[in-house]
Amino acid sequence: QVQLVESGGGLVQAGGSLRLSCAASGRAFSSSIMGWFRQAPEKEREFVAFITRSGSSTNYAGSVKGRFTISRDNAKNTVYLQMNSLKPEDTAVYYCAARYYTRADWTDWGQGTQVTVSS
């Protein structure tokens, strides 16, 4: 079990940058794959990115590839999402999530942080 607390959301102009942070508590953090998801108004939740336990492997949704970077610092129990070249369509509530490396389902979720990109 991992408890997650997100921060870093806000309002930015198109083309700007923002970095989201997700602070995790629990001894399982280093054994967890970490991910970011987002949900726009009246839309379904969608996958954004994930990172493996050591940070050696990452994966991104096609819509954010080349613009977003996921990273983690296991010593600080924190995962980050660096968002560059933001577009209005990136506007959404962003959620941090965790899953134990032996499982296929995302079992732990943060409260979400609002990201709004103005045009």
JOVEN-V557244 format. One line per field, one symbol per residue. phi: phi as a letter, one per 30 degrees, with the letter a starting at -180 (. if undefined). psi: psi as a letter, one per 30 degrees, with the letter a starting at -180 (. if undefined). A space follows every 50 residues. Layout:
phi: ???
psi: ???
This chain:
phi: .bcbbcajdlcbdejdbabcbbccbjddedccdcbbbbbdeicddbdcab bdedidbbbbdedceiccbcbbbddchbcbbdcchdbedddadcccbbbd ddcccdcbbddjbdcbcdc
psi: kkkkjllflakllkfalkkkkjkkkkffefgkkklklljlkgllklkell klefgfklkkkeffkfekkklljffghkkljkjlhkleffklkkkklkkk fflfkjfkklfkkkkkjl.
